[in-house]
Amino acid sequence: MVKHSSRIELKQSALKANINFIKKKIGKKAIFSSVVKANAYGHGIESFVPMAEKAGVHHFSVASSFEAEEVLNACHEKSQIMIMGIIYEEDIPWAIENNIEFFVYNYDRLPITLEAAKKIGKPAKVHIEVETGANRTGMPAEEFPKAINFLKKNKEHIVFQGLCTHFGGAESLSNQFKIDKQKAKYKEFLKICRDKKFEPNIRHIACSAAALAMPDTVYDLVRVGVAQYGFWPSPDIYYHHLQETDKKSDGALKRIFSWKTDIMDIRDVPEGDFIGYGTAFQASHKMKIAVMPLGYSNGYPRALSNRGYVLIAGKKAPIVGLINMNLFMVDISHIPEAKVGDEVVLIGRQKNNVINVSSFTNTTQLLNNEMLSRLPSAIPRTIVK
């Protein structure tokens, strides 16, 4: 099998530690739903889902029916899949047939779901997502009573599996007034269910940030995304945790992700010569550079041109010149032992040095999630202990 120009390693022990830490926070009763949208935040659905199952997770949330199929092909038959976003009308029968739950955020989708369930002869499992203030997706309050009546009337064919909403910015304390309003609105929807004597099997509103910092948002299920991958949702949530635990620092969440490549070539550059395309970098002295066999087409941000670093032999090697589609160069004048084929760490640890995802995001203005989810699925993912 031919080699790819880079590789990603996923650490099983780190994932297990993250999941245990989060479960301790949310308690034993709440279902831990692993959010694996965007190719498991760039970690790779095919590799990550079995890792999560091994760590004791058996519920997965995705953003589309396309992603649901990817999880279905990777997970154990006992695991449950929930579609939080787009499911096309023609995919509804497939979801019902495969016992896949899905969000419904407008009334018109319910009669379509009913027709599909009757045709298949199997009940559909739906979660009604309600509008509480994020104004993305969510059933408006005026449609909700009619929807509950419809579900109650057709409970033989449609299971009212869940009632949920999505917070608009729970990771930032500056949004707390908005989140409080959303929590109150959600309770109003729950009251309508109680008044109509028809309640959902599962109530859920918490994402990673809410689950870690707002215990009152933990109902029957928690949708855990970024935290399971070893990232605090924001500095606000991290500092809240430190105050709560009376600690100055805490490595409770561990990165499971490392990204590596190898030196493709080594070249001597005379003083005054330019390196790479254009005139972005000119050698002010005689230099030795190493060529990396990847670029922005492989998810390595072009904004790191002349600004980023890689690790070679445990030392930081600065990027020189522009990052190209498939290549970029680093200065190894201070690493005389470097040779062609040596391992290069793009993200991760090598000896006593570390390059974090935040090293990228602080420089490029990308969010952690944005940076990771842009990584091509073609990069091979390997699970390590």
N, C-alpha and C positions, 0 to 999 in steps of 0.2 A: 504494500500500500504506500503510495507516495506521501511525502510529508507536506504539511501546511507550513506557511512562513512564520506562524506563531501558534501558541497553545495556551489554554487556560486550565489551571488546576483548581479543584474545589475540595476543601478540607472537611471531611465528614465529622471529625471530632469538634470542630468549631461550630458547625451547624447544630449538632446535638446540644452543645452548651448554650447556644442562642435560644433554641426552642425551650430548653429546660428553664432558662431565666424568664422568658416571656410567660410560660405556663404558670410559673410561680407567682407572677404579677397578676394574671387574670383569674387564677383559681382553677380548681379541678372541674367545676361544672360547665364552664364555657367551652364550646367547640373551638379548636384552633383551626381556622381556615387559612391555608397557605396561599397567598396571592402570587400566582406565577404568570401574570400577564407580561407582555413584552419579552417573551422568551425567558421567563423567570428572571426578569430584570437583567437580562444579558448573561445570566449564569447557564442558560440552556435547559429548556423543559425536559428534554429526553434524559439528561443526566441528573438534574436537580430533583425531579419528582420521586424517583426511587430512593434518593438520599433522604428526602423528607419522610418518606414512608418508613425507612429504616430507623429514623429518629422519633417515630411514634405519631406522625401526622397522617390523617386519612381523609382530609377534606381539602379540596383545591378550588380556588376562585380564579376565573379568567375574564378577559374583556370581550371575547367573541366566540362564536361557535367554531371558527377555524382553530382557535387556540384550544378549545374544549376537545376537539378531535385529537390534537397533539398530545394532550394530557391523557386522553382515553387510551392512546396507543402506548403510553409509557407507564401508566399506573396499574396497581393491583385491582382486580375486579371488585373488591370490597370497598375501595375508595370512592368518595363522592365528589362530583364536579358541579360547580355552580357558575353560570354565565352571568356576569354583572353588566355587560354592555350589549353590543349589537348581536342580535340573532335574527337573520332574515326569515321571512315568512316561510320560504321553502325549506328552511332547516328545522322548523319546529317539530315536524313528525320524527325527524332523526333524533332530536334531543329527547323526545318522549320515549321513543323506542329504546334509547340507551340509558334511560333513567337519569338524565342530566337535568338539573334544576336550572331555571333561568328567571331573570328579573323581568317584570312587566311594569312599565312606567306610563302607560296610557290605557284608557278603558277599551279602546278599539281592538287591542291585541287579545282581549279575553274571549270574545266570540270565535275568533280565528283559532285560538288554542283549544277551545271546546270542540270545535269541528274536527280538528286533527286528533284529539284524544279519543273521540267517539269512533273515528275511522280506524284507528290503530287498535282500539279495545284495551287501552292501558291509560291510567290516569297521568295527567301532566302535573309536575311539581313546580309551582310558581312562587316567586318572592315579589310582593308588591313593594316597589320602591316609591316612596312618597316625597313630595317636594316640601322641604323645610327651610329653604333659604339659600341654597347653593345655585339654584336656577341653571342646572345643567340638564340632568334627566330626573324625573320624579313625577309621580301622579299628583295633579293639583287637588286641593282640598274639595273642590266642588264635584269632582268625579268620584272621589273615594267612597262615599256611602253607596252609590250605585254599584261600584265594583264589588263591595262587600256583599251586597244583596245577590249579585250575580254568582259570586263564589259559593255563597251559602246554598243557593238554589241548585248549583251544579257540582256540589262537593263530591259526588260519586265519580266525576270525570276530571275535576281539577282540585288538586290538593293545595290548600293555603299554607304552603310550607314556611313562608317567612314574611315579615314586615320589616322594612329596612329604609335607611336613608344614608346619604353621603355628606360628611362634613366638608365645608369649604374653608380649609385652613386650620385644622386642629393642632398643627405643629407649631403655630406661632401664638404666643401669649397675647399679642396685640389684637388677635381675632377673638379673644375669649368672650366678649359681649355678643358676637355673632353666633358662636358655638352654643352659648347658653340659650339663645333664642331658638336655635335649631333643636336642642334637646327638649325644650318646652313644647315646641310644635309637634315633635314626634310623639310625646306623651298624649297630646290631643288626639292624634290618630289612633293610638292604642285605646283611648277611652271610647272612641266610636266603635271599635271592635268589641269591647266589653259590653257596651250598651246594646249592641246588636246580637250579643251572645254568640259571637263567632270570632275566635281568636286564632292567630297564627301558631304554628308549631314552634317556630323559632323567631326571636326578636334580635335584631342586630343593627348596630350603628357604628361600632368602634373600628377604627383603623389602627395602625401601629402607634401613632402619636397619642390618640385618645386612650388606648389600652394601657399605655405606660404611665400616663399622667392624670387620667380622669377615671377613677374607679366606677363612678356612677354611669359610665357609658358601656360598661361590660354587662351585657344581658346574657343571651344564650349562645352567642357565637361572636368571635372576633376575627376580622379580616386583617391578617398580619402580612404586610408587604415588606417594606425596606428593613425593618428591624431584624427579621429572621436572617437576612443576608449579612448582618453584622454592622449596620449603620444606624446611629441614632437619627430619628426623623428630622431633628433640628438641634441647634445649640440650646434652645429654650427647654426642650424635653430632657436633654442631657443634664443641664444645670438643675432642673426640677428634681431629677433623680438624685443628684449629689446632695441637694438640700434635704431630701427625704431620708437619705441614708447617712447623712452627716459625714460624708467623705469628701476629700479634696480632688480625687480622681477615681475612675472606676473603668476597668476593662471588661465589664460584664458582657458586652456585645463584641463578638470576635469576627473579623473579616474571614470569610471562607474562600475568598477569590484571590488568585495570583495569575498574572499574565506574563508570559515569557516568550523570548525569541532567541536567536543565535547570531553571532557576528557573521555577516555574509562576506565581507572583504575588509582589508586594512590598507590604507594608502598614506603615503607621505605627501604633504602639501607644502610647497615652497612659500616663503614669506611674500606677501603681496598678491597671491592667487586668490580667486574667488572659489567658494565652495557651494555646489548645487546650482539651481536655477538663478538667473539674474545676478544682482549684486547685493543680495541681502546679508552676506557675510564675506568679509575679506580677511585673510590670515594676516595678523599683525606680526607674526613670527613663524618660523618653521614649525609645522604641526603634524601630528599623526592622528588620522581620523579612522573611525570604524563605520562601515556601512551596514545599516539595518534593513532587512528584507521586507519591510511593510511600511504603510503610509496611511493617508486619510481614507483610502478605499477599504482599509482593514479596521476602521474605527479609531485610528490614532489621530487625535485632534490636530488640525493644521495650525491652530492658534498657539500650539506649543513651539512653533518655529522660533529658534534663537532664545527660547525661554525655559524649556523643559529639561528634564534629566532622565537618564536610565541608570541602572546599576550594573557594573561590570567588575568582577573580582571584588565585590563588596564595596566598591567606590562609586561615587556619583560621577557620571560622564555627561557634560552638558551638550545639548543639541545645538549644532551649528548649521546655519543655512535654513532654507525653506523645507518643510515637510512636503514631500511629493505624494503622488497617488500611491506609489508602491515602494518608495525608498525614503530614508532620511539618514543623516550623518551625525555622529557624535565625536567630540574631542576626547581622545584617549592618550594625549601626550604625556599625562601623568600616570598612565597605567602601562608601563613597558612590558608587563607580563601577558597582556591581552593578546589572544591569537584567534585566527579564523576558526569558527565553530564553537567558541566559548558561549556559555549561557548568558543571556542578557535579561534582566528583570525590568519589565515595563511598569508593572504594578505588583507590589509585594515586598518580601524581605529577602535580603541576601547578606549573609554574615551579620554585621551590626547596623546595617543601614536599611531604611524602609522608604518606599515610595507608595503613598496612599492614594486612593481615588481623589481625596481632597486636594492632593498636590496638583492634579489635573484641573479640578473644578474651580479652585481659587484663581488659577491662571487664565482659564478659558471662559469663565462665567457660566459654565454648564452646571446643572444640578447633578448630584451623584446619580440619580435615577436616569437622567438624560444621557449622561456619559456611558453608563453601563448598558442601557437598553439599545444603544446604537451599535454595539459590537456585533459583527456579522455572525449569523448562526453557523456559517461554514467553519469557523475556528473550532478545532476539536477541543472538547471538554473532558478532562480526566479527573476521576475521583481519587483523592489520596487520604490516608488516615489522619 
